[in-house]
Amino acid sequence: MHECHCRICGKTFYANNKRQVICSEECKKVAQAEWRKRYIEKNAGRIKERQQLKRERKKREATRKPDTIVGEGYAERQMAKSLEMAGRVNTEL
């Protein structure tokens, strides 16, 4: 253990490892909020761009026509074809 000073509140504390720079959970929450704020300021343009792309993708998916395979009645048509084929096989034998 070695003596350290907290980067947030300046309090002296004993750390378990050399990398520890924050003394408590309260200071950790403050540090995380500051980090998040700096990150958003630094990457504001990129974040807005990603949000815009996400909105555009959702809009495209909402207006996209359903696939013919997934469309209504597909399962019924396939079942009818299967039964028709099975009927042919039985009559041919």
Backbone atoms as SQL, in Angstrom:
CREATE TABLE atoms (id INTEGER PRIMARY KEY, chain TEXT, resi INTEGER, resn TEXT, atom TEXT, x REAL, y REAL, z REAL);
INSERT INTO atoms VALUES
  (1, 'A', 1, 'MET', 'N', 0.843, -1.181, 0.000),
  (2, 'A', 1, 'MET', 'CA', 0.000, 0.000, 0.000),
  (3, 'A', 1, 'MET', 'C', 0.885, 1.241, 0.000),
  (4, 'A', 2, 'HIS', 'N', 0.400, 2.251, -0.707),
  (5, 'A', 2, 'HIS', 'CA', 1.159, 3.493, -0.719),
  (6, 'A', 2, 'HIS', 'C', 0.213, 4.685, -0.626),
  (7, 'A', 3, 'GLU', 'N', 0.746, 5.779, -0.186),
  (8, 'A', 3, 'GLU', 'CA', -0.043, 6.977, 0.045),
  (9, 'A', 3, 'GLU', 'C', -0.267, 7.714, -1.275),
  (10, 'A', 4, 'CYS', 'N', -1.530, 8.119, -1.523),
  (11, 'A', 4, 'CYS', 'CA', -1.894, 8.828, -2.752),
  (12, 'A', 4, 'CYS', 'C', -2.793, 10.004, -2.417),
  (13, 'A', 5, 'HIS', 'N', -2.976, 10.879, -3.411),
  (14, 'A', 5, 'HIS', 'CA', -3.912, 11.999, -3.291),
  (15, 'A', 5, 'HIS', 'C', -4.989, 11.812, -4.359),
  (16, 'A', 6, 'CYS', 'N', -6.245, 11.925, -3.951),
  (17, 'A', 6, 'CYS', 'CA', -7.376, 11.759, -4.869),
  (18, 'A', 6, 'CYS', 'C', -7.370, 12.883, -5.896),
  (19, 'A', 7, 'ARG', 'N', -7.574, 12.539, -7.168),
  (20, 'A', 7, 'ARG', 'CA', -7.605, 13.534, -8.240),
  (21, 'A', 7, 'ARG', 'C', -8.859, 14.406, -8.188),
  (22, 'A', 8, 'ILE', 'N', -9.908, 13.921, -7.549),
  (23, 'A', 8, 'ILE', 'CA', -11.169, 14.648, -7.521),
  (24, 'A', 8, 'ILE', 'C', -11.254, 15.576, -6.302),
  (25, 'A', 9, 'CYS', 'N', -11.107, 15.008, -5.114),
  (26, 'A', 9, 'CYS', 'CA', -11.297, 15.802, -3.894),
  (27, 'A', 9, 'CYS', 'C', -9.988, 16.219, -3.225),
  (28, 'A', 10, 'GLY', 'N', -8.886, 15.632, -3.617),
  (29, 'A', 10, 'GLY', 'CA', -7.595, 15.996, -3.052),
  (30, 'A', 10, 'GLY', 'C', -7.267, 15.328, -1.729),
  (31, 'A', 11, 'LYS', 'N', -8.143, 14.480, -1.256),
  (32, 'A', 11, 'LYS', 'CA', -7.951, 13.805, 0.024),
  (33, 'A', 11, 'LYS', 'C', -6.806, 12.790, -0.081),
  (34, 'A', 12, 'THR', 'N', -6.043, 12.650, 0.998),
  (35, 'A', 12, 'THR', 'CA', -4.973, 11.665, 1.039),
  (36, 'A', 12, 'THR', 'C', -5.562, 10.317, 1.451),
  (37, 'A', 13, 'PHE', 'N', -5.159, 9.257, 0.742),
  (38, 'A', 13, 'PHE', 'CA', -5.648, 7.909, 1.056),
  (39, 'A', 13, 'PHE', 'C', -4.561, 6.905, 0.731),
  (40, 'A', 14, 'TYR', 'N', -4.767, 5.703, 1.191),
  (41, 'A', 14, 'TYR', 'CA', -3.808, 4.621, 0.917),
  (42, 'A', 14, 'TYR', 'C', -4.381, 3.724, -0.174),
  (43, 'A', 15, 'ALA', 'N', -3.621, 3.575, -1.238),
  (44, 'A', 15, 'ALA', 'CA', -4.069, 2.800, -2.400),
  (45, 'A', 15, 'ALA', 'C', -3.510, 1.390, -2.341),
  (46, 'A', 16, 'ASN', 'N', -4.272, 0.459, -2.869),
  (47, 'A', 16, 'ASN', 'CA', -3.844, -0.932, -2.941),
  (48, 'A', 16, 'ASN', 'C', -2.878, -1.170, -4.092),
  (49, 'A', 17, 'ASN', 'N', -3.005, -0.364, -5.148),
  (50, 'A', 17, 'ASN', 'CA', -2.075, -0.495, -6.272),
  (51, 'A', 17, 'ASN', 'C', -1.668, 0.884, -6.779),
  (52, 'A', 18, 'LYS', 'N', -0.667, 0.949, -7.604),
  (53, 'A', 18, 'LYS', 'CA', -0.113, 2.223, -8.053),
  (54, 'A', 18, 'LYS', 'C', -1.035, 2.980, -9.009),
  (55, 'A', 19, 'ARG', 'N', -1.918, 2.277, -9.665),
  (56, 'A', 19, 'ARG', 'CA', -2.802, 2.906, -10.645),
  (57, 'A', 19, 'ARG', 'C', -4.019, 3.566, -10.016),
  (58, 'A', 20, 'GLN', 'N', -4.308, 3.296, -8.781),
  (59, 'A', 20, 'GLN', 'CA', -5.496, 3.840, -8.129),
  (60, 'A', 20, 'GLN', 'C', -5.291, 5.331, -7.857),
  (61, 'A', 21, 'VAL', 'N', -6.200, 6.173, -8.371),
  (62, 'A', 21, 'VAL', 'CA', -6.073, 7.620, -8.219),
  (63, 'A', 21, 'VAL', 'C', -7.331, 8.263, -7.643),
  (64, 'A', 22, 'ILE', 'N', -8.353, 7.468, -7.364),
  (65, 'A', 22, 'ILE', 'CA', -9.623, 7.978, -6.839),
  (66, 'A', 22, 'ILE', 'C', -9.911, 7.271, -5.522),
  (67, 'A', 23, 'CYS', 'N', -10.345, 8.050, -4.513),
  (68, 'A', 23, 'CYS', 'CA', -10.418, 7.509, -3.159),
  (69, 'A', 23, 'CYS', 'C', -11.716, 6.760, -2.846),
  (70, 'A', 24, 'SER', 'N', -12.866, 7.140, -3.435),
  (71, 'A', 24, 'SER', 'CA', -14.131, 6.541, -3.014),
  (72, 'A', 24, 'SER', 'C', -15.092, 6.412, -4.188),
  (73, 'A', 25, 'GLU', 'N', -16.233, 5.777, -3.917),
  (74, 'A', 25, 'GLU', 'CA', -17.268, 5.609, -4.941),
  (75, 'A', 25, 'GLU', 'C', -17.853, 6.953, -5.356),
  (76, 'A', 26, 'GLU', 'N', -18.011, 7.877, -4.412),
  (77, 'A', 26, 'GLU', 'CA', -18.558, 9.196, -4.731),
  (78, 'A', 26, 'GLU', 'C', -17.645, 9.919, -5.718),
  (79, 'A', 27, 'CYS', 'N', -16.344, 9.893, -5.436),
  (80, 'A', 27, 'CYS', 'CA', -15.382, 10.526, -6.344),
  (81, 'A', 27, 'CYS', 'C', -15.353, 9.807, -7.691),
  (82, 'A', 28, 'LYS', 'N', -15.561, 8.506, -7.682),
  (83, 'A', 28, 'LYS', 'CA', -15.576, 7.741, -8.925),
  (84, 'A', 28, 'LYS', 'C', -16.746, 8.182, -9.805),
  (85, 'A', 29, 'LYS', 'N', -17.919, 8.397, -9.191),
  (86, 'A', 29, 'LYS', 'CA', -19.081, 8.849, -9.963),
  (87, 'A', 29, 'LYS', 'C', -18.841, 10.233, -10.555),
  (88, 'A', 30, 'VAL', 'N', -18.212, 11.129, -9.773),
  (89, 'A', 30, 'VAL', 'CA', -17.904, 12.469, -10.269),
  (90, 'A', 30, 'VAL', 'C', -16.930, 12.373, -11.436),
  (91, 'A', 31, 'ALA', 'N', -15.910, 11.533, -11.312),
  (92, 'A', 31, 'ALA', 'CA', -14.915, 11.364, -12.366),
  (93, 'A', 31, 'ALA', 'C', -15.552, 10.809, -13.641),
  (94, 'A', 32, 'GLN', 'N', -16.467, 9.860, -13.499),
  (95, 'A', 32, 'GLN', 'CA', -17.134, 9.279, -14.663),
  (96, 'A', 32, 'GLN', 'C', -17.998, 10.324, -15.368),
  (97, 'A', 33, 'ALA', 'N', -18.690, 11.165, -14.591),
  (98, 'A', 33, 'ALA', 'CA', -19.514, 12.215, -15.182),
  (99, 'A', 33, 'ALA', 'C', -18.650, 13.210, -15.946),
  (100, 'A', 34, 'GLU', 'N', -17.508, 13.575, -15.386),
  (101, 'A', 34, 'GLU', 'CA', -16.592, 14.493, -16.066),
  (102, 'A', 34, 'GLU', 'C', -16.041, 13.868, -17.345),
  (103, 'A', 35, 'TRP', 'N', -15.675, 12.604, -17.276),
  (104, 'A', 35, 'TRP', 'CA', -15.154, 11.917, -18.452),
  (105, 'A', 35, 'TRP', 'C', -16.210, 11.876, -19.557),
  (106, 'A', 36, 'ARG', 'N', -17.454, 11.541, -19.167),
  (107, 'A', 36, 'ARG', 'CA', -18.544, 11.456, -20.138),
  (108, 'A', 36, 'ARG', 'C', -18.762, 12.814, -20.804),
  (109, 'A', 37, 'LYS', 'N', -18.727, 13.895, -20.004),
  (110, 'A', 37, 'LYS', 'CA', -18.917, 15.246, -20.529),
  (111, 'A', 37, 'LYS', 'C', -17.806, 15.600, -21.527),
  (112, 'A', 38, 'ARG', 'N', -16.552, 15.312, -21.187),
  (113, 'A', 38, 'ARG', 'CA', -15.434, 15.586, -22.085),
  (114, 'A', 38, 'ARG', 'C', -15.553, 14.776, -23.372),
  (115, 'A', 39, 'TYR', 'N', -15.958, 13.516, -23.249),
  (116, 'A', 39, 'TYR', 'CA', -16.106, 12.654, -24.424),
  (117, 'A', 39, 'TYR', 'C', -17.160, 13.210, -25.374),
  (118, 'A', 40, 'ILE', 'N', -18.294, 13.632, -24.846),
  (119, 'A', 40, 'ILE', 'CA', -19.375, 14.168, -25.674),
  (120, 'A', 40, 'ILE', 'C', -18.938, 15.453, -26.351),
  (121, 'A', 41, 'GLU', 'N', -18.235, 16.321, -25.620),
  (122, 'A', 41, 'GLU', 'CA', -17.740, 17.566, -26.219),
  (123, 'A', 41, 'GLU', 'C', -16.750, 17.275, -27.351),
  (124, 'A', 42, 'LYS', 'N', -15.879, 16.330, -27.125),
  (125, 'A', 42, 'LYS', 'CA', -14.845, 16.003, -28.108),
  (126, 'A', 42, 'LYS', 'C', -15.423, 15.341, -29.357),
  (127, 'A', 43, 'ASN', 'N', -16.434, 14.503, -29.187),
  (128, 'A', 43, 'ASN', 'CA', -16.974, 13.690, -30.280),
  (129, 'A', 43, 'ASN', 'C', -18.392, 14.082, -30.675),
  (130, 'A', 44, 'ALA', 'N', -18.788, 15.333, -30.446),
  (131, 'A', 44, 'ALA', 'CA', -20.166, 15.756, -30.699),
  (132, 'A', 44, 'ALA', 'C', -20.566, 15.535, -32.157),
  (133, 'A', 45, 'GLY', 'N', -19.706, 15.896, -33.093),
  (134, 'A', 45, 'GLY', 'CA', -20.039, 15.730, -34.514),
  (135, 'A', 45, 'GLY', 'C', -20.234, 14.277, -34.885),
  (136, 'A', 46, 'ARG', 'N', -19.352, 13.427, -34.406),
  (137, 'A', 46, 'ARG', 'CA', -19.448, 12.001, -34.712),
  (138, 'A', 46, 'ARG', 'C', -20.704, 11.385, -34.100),
  (139, 'A', 47, 'ILE', 'N', -21.049, 11.806, -32.881),
  (140, 'A', 47, 'ILE', 'CA', -22.237, 11.273, -32.214),
  (141, 'A', 47, 'ILE', 'C', -23.490, 11.676, -32.980),
  (142, 'A', 48, 'LYS', 'N', -23.570, 12.961, -33.399),
  (143, 'A', 48, 'LYS', 'CA', -24.736, 13.419, -34.162),
  (144, 'A', 48, 'LYS', 'C', -24.849, 12.681, -35.491),
  (145, 'A', 49, 'GLU', 'N', -23.722, 12.451, -36.139),
  (146, 'A', 49, 'GLU', 'CA', -23.719, 11.737, -37.416),
  (147, 'A', 49, 'GLU', 'C', -24.237, 10.308, -37.243),
  (148, 'A', 50, 'ARG', 'N', -23.785, 9.636, -36.193),
  (149, 'A', 50, 'ARG', 'CA', -24.232, 8.259, -35.946),
  (150, 'A', 50, 'ARG', 'C', -25.719, 8.217, -35.620),
  (151, 'A', 51, 'GLN', 'N', -26.212, 9.215, -34.861),
  (152, 'A', 51, 'GLN', 'CA', -27.640, 9.265, -34.550),
  (153, 'A', 51, 'GLN', 'C', -28.454, 9.489, -35.816),
  (154, 'A', 52, 'GLN', 'N', -27.963, 10.366, -36.717),
  (155, 'A', 52, 'GLN', 'CA', -28.659, 10.632, -37.976),
  (156, 'A', 52, 'GLN', 'C', -28.713, 9.364, -38.836),
  (157, 'A', 53, 'LEU', 'N', -27.598, 8.640, -38.920),
  (158, 'A', 53, 'LEU', 'CA', -27.584, 7.393, -39.689),
  (159, 'A', 53, 'LEU', 'C', -28.561, 6.378, -39.112),
  (160, 'A', 54, 'LYS', 'N', -28.627, 6.314, -37.783),
  (161, 'A', 54, 'LYS', 'CA', -29.551, 5.386, -37.138),
  (162, 'A', 54, 'LYS', 'C', -31.004, 5.751, -37.464),
  (163, 'A', 55, 'ARG', 'N', -31.334, 7.062, -37.426),
  (164, 'A', 55, 'ARG', 'CA', -32.699, 7.493, -37.766),
  (165, 'A', 55, 'ARG', 'C', -33.027, 7.165, -39.216),
  (166, 'A', 56, 'GLU', 'N', -32.069, 7.402, -40.127),
  (167, 'A', 56, 'GLU', 'CA', -32.294, 7.102, -41.544),
  (168, 'A', 56, 'GLU', 'C', -32.507, 5.616, -41.771),
  (169, 'A', 57, 'ARG', 'N', -31.724, 4.782, -41.075),
  (170, 'A', 57, 'ARG', 'CA', -31.874, 3.334, -41.222),
  (171, 'A', 57, 'ARG', 'C', -33.251, 2.882, -40.740),
  (172, 'A', 58, 'LYS', 'N', -33.696, 3.424, -39.605),
  (173, 'A', 58, 'LYS', 'CA', -35.027, 3.058, -39.099),
  (174, 'A', 58, 'LYS', 'C', -36.116, 3.480, -40.079),
  (175, 'A', 59, 'LYS', 'N', -35.949, 4.669, -40.671),
  (176, 'A', 59, 'LYS', 'CA', -36.934, 5.156, -41.628),
  (177, 'A', 59, 'LYS', 'C', -36.974, 4.259, -42.861),
  (178, 'A', 60, 'ARG', 'N', -35.791, 3.856, -43.370),
  (179, 'A', 60, 'ARG', 'CA', -35.741, 2.946, -44.528),
  (180, 'A', 60, 'ARG', 'C', -36.412, 1.614, -44.219),
  (181, 'A', 61, 'GLU', 'N', -36.145, 1.079, -43.026),
  (182, 'A', 61, 'GLU', 'CA', -36.728, -0.210, -42.662),
  (183, 'A', 61, 'GLU', 'C', -38.236, -0.122, -42.516),
  (184, 'A', 62, 'ALA', 'N', -38.739, 1.019, -42.044),
  (185, 'A', 62, 'ALA', 'CA', -40.179, 1.186, -41.875),
  (186, 'A', 62, 'ALA', 'C', -40.893, 1.288, -43.214),
  (187, 'A', 63, 'THR', 'N', -40.239, 1.870, -44.220),
  (188, 'A', 63, 'THR', 'CA', -40.887, 2.048, -45.520),
  (189, 'A', 63, 'THR', 'C', -40.578, 0.927, -46.495),
  (190, 'A', 64, 'ARG', 'N', -39.730, -0.003, -46.124),
  (191, 'A', 64, 'ARG', 'CA', -39.344, -1.093, -47.021),
  (192, 'A', 64, 'ARG', 'C', -40.516, -2.030, -47.264),
  (193, 'A', 65, 'LYS', 'N', -40.656, -2.483, -48.496),
  (194, 'A', 65, 'LYS', 'CA', -41.712, -3.431, -48.840),
  (195, 'A', 65, 'LYS', 'C', -41.372, -4.791, -48.237),
  (196, 'A', 66, 'PRO', 'N', -42.365, -5.514, -47.783),
  (197, 'A', 66, 'PRO', 'CA', -42.082, -6.845, -47.223),
  (198, 'A', 66, 'PRO', 'C', -41.575, -7.790, -48.300),
  (199, 'A', 67, 'ASP', 'N', -40.698, -8.670, -47.930),
  (200, 'A', 67, 'ASP', 'CA', -40.178, -9.674, -48.862),
  (201, 'A', 67, 'ASP', 'C', -41.300, -10.607, -49.280),
  (202, 'A', 68, 'THR', 'N', -41.191, -11.145, -50.491),
  (203, 'A', 68, 'THR', 'CA', -42.250, -12.031, -50.975),
  (204, 'A', 68, 'THR', 'C', -42.293, -13.322, -50.169),
  (205, 'A', 69, 'ILE', 'N', -41.138, -13.772, -49.700),
  (206, 'A', 69, 'ILE', 'CA', -41.107, -15.005, -48.921),
  (207, 'A', 69, 'ILE', 'C', -41.791, -14.812, -47.579),
  (208, 'A', 70, 'VAL', 'N', -41.636, -13.662, -47.005),
  (209, 'A', 70, 'VAL', 'CA', -42.192, -13.393, -45.688),
  (210, 'A', 70, 'VAL', 'C', -43.619, -12.882, -45.798),
  (211, 'A', 71, 'GLY', 'N', -44.041, -12.478, -47.001),
  (212, 'A', 71, 'GLY', 'CA', -45.356, -11.886, -47.174),
  (213, 'A', 71, 'GLY', 'C', -46.495, -12.818, -46.775),
  (214, 'A', 72, 'GLU', 'N', -47.672, -12.221, -46.645),
  (215, 'A', 72, 'GLU', 'CA', -48.837, -13.010, -46.224),
  (216, 'A', 72, 'GLU', 'C', -49.182, -14.070, -47.260),
  (217, 'A', 73, 'GLY', 'N', -49.578, -15.216, -46.802),
  (218, 'A', 73, 'GLY', 'CA', -50.024, -16.274, -47.680),
  (219, 'A', 73, 'GLY', 'C', -48.919, -17.187, -48.178),
  (220, 'A', 74, 'TYR', 'N', -47.685, -16.863, -47.917),
  (221, 'A', 74, 'TYR', 'CA', -46.580, -17.683, -48.405),
  (222, 'A', 74, 'TYR', 'C', -46.652, -19.092, -47.827),
  (223, 'A', 75, 'ALA', 'N', -46.862, -19.197, -46.522),
  (224, 'A', 75, 'ALA', 'CA', -46.914, -20.515, -45.879),
  (225, 'A', 75, 'ALA', 'C', -48.064, -21.347, -46.448),
  (226, 'A', 76, 'GLU', 'N', -49.209, -20.697, -46.673),
  (227, 'A', 76, 'GLU', 'CA', -50.359, -21.429, -47.214),
  (228, 'A', 76, 'GLU', 'C', -50.086, -21.927, -48.637),
  (229, 'A', 77, 'ARG', 'N', -49.437, -21.085, -49.460),
  (230, 'A', 77, 'ARG', 'CA', -49.107, -21.509, -50.826),
  (231, 'A', 77, 'ARG', 'C', -48.143, -22.688, -50.816),
  (232, 'A', 78, 'GLN', 'N', -47.146, -22.633, -49.949),
  (233, 'A', 78, 'GLN', 'CA', -46.178, -23.722, -49.866),
  (234, 'A', 78, 'GLN', 'C', -46.847, -25.016, -49.403),
  (235, 'A', 79, 'MET', 'N', -47.752, -24.902, -48.428),
  (236, 'A', 79, 'MET', 'CA', -48.459, -26.090, -47.935),
  (237, 'A', 79, 'MET', 'C', -49.308, -26.691, -49.050),
  (238, 'A', 80, 'ALA', 'N', -49.993, -25.844, -49.828),
  (239, 'A', 80, 'ALA', 'CA', -50.826, -26.328, -50.924),
  (240, 'A', 80, 'ALA', 'C', -49.967, -27.028, -51.982),
  (241, 'A', 81, 'LYS', 'N', -48.806, -26.450, -52.294),
  (242, 'A', 81, 'LYS', 'CA', -47.920, -27.082, -53.270),
  (243, 'A', 81, 'LYS', 'C', -47.428, -28.436, -52.762),
  (244, 'A', 82, 'SER', 'N', -47.078, -28.496, -51.491),
  (245, 'A', 82, 'SER', 'CA', -46.602, -29.758, -50.912),
  (246, 'A', 82, 'SER', 'C', -47.681, -30.821, -50.958),
  (247, 'A', 83, 'LEU', 'N', -48.919, -30.465, -50.600),
  (248, 'A', 83, 'LEU', 'CA', -50.027, -31.424, -50.634),
  (249, 'A', 83, 'LEU', 'C', -50.333, -31.858, -52.062),
  (250, 'A', 84, 'GLU', 'N', -50.239, -30.917, -52.985),
  (251, 'A', 84, 'GLU', 'CA', -50.483, -31.250, -54.382),
  (252, 'A', 84, 'GLU', 'C', -49.434, -32.246, -54.883),
  (253, 'A', 85, 'MET', 'N', -48.183, -32.003, -54.530),
  (254, 'A', 85, 'MET', 'CA', -47.122, -32.916, -54.938),
  (255, 'A', 85, 'MET', 'C', -47.312, -34.278, -54.285),
  (256, 'A', 86, 'ALA', 'N', -47.717, -34.311, -53.024),
  (257, 'A', 86, 'ALA', 'CA', -47.925, -35.566, -52.343),
  (258, 'A', 86, 'ALA', 'C', -49.073, -36.330, -52.987),
  (259, 'A', 87, 'GLY', 'N', -50.104, -35.640, -53.430),
  (260, 'A', 87, 'GLY', 'CA', -51.240, -36.277, -54.109),
  (261, 'A', 87, 'GLY', 'C', -50.811, -36.897, -55.426),
  (262, 'A', 88, 'ARG', 'N', -49.950, -36.224, -56.152),
  (263, 'A', 88, 'ARG', 'CA', -49.446, -36.765, -57.418),
  (264, 'A', 88, 'ARG', 'C', -48.637, -38.025, -57.215),
  (265, 'A', 89, 'VAL', 'N', -47.823, -38.023, -56.177),
  (266, 'A', 89, 'VAL', 'CA', -46.975, -39.182, -55.889),
  (267, 'A', 89, 'VAL', 'C', -47.866, -40.384, -55.553),
  (268, 'A', 90, 'ASN', 'N', -48.891, -40.193, -54.756),
  (269, 'A', 90, 'ASN', 'CA', -49.776, -41.288, -54.358),
  (270, 'A', 90, 'ASN', 'C', -50.530, -41.854, -55.552),
  (271, 'A', 91, 'THR', 'N', -50.983, -41.023, -56.457),
  (272, 'A', 91, 'THR', 'CA', -51.760, -41.500, -57.594),
  (273, 'A', 91, 'THR', 'C', -50.862, -42.183, -58.620),
  (274, 'A', 92, 'GLU', 'N', -49.613, -41.784, -58.714),
  (275, 'A', 92, 'GLU', 'CA', -48.716, -42.379, -59.676),
  (276, 'A', 92, 'GLU', 'C', -48.263, -43.769, -59.231),
  (277, 'A', 93, 'LEU', 'N', -48.254, -44.003, -57.947),
  (278, 'A', 93, 'LEU', 'CA', -47.812, -45.307, -57.463),
  (279, 'A', 93, 'LEU', 'C', -48.903, -46.278, -57.668);
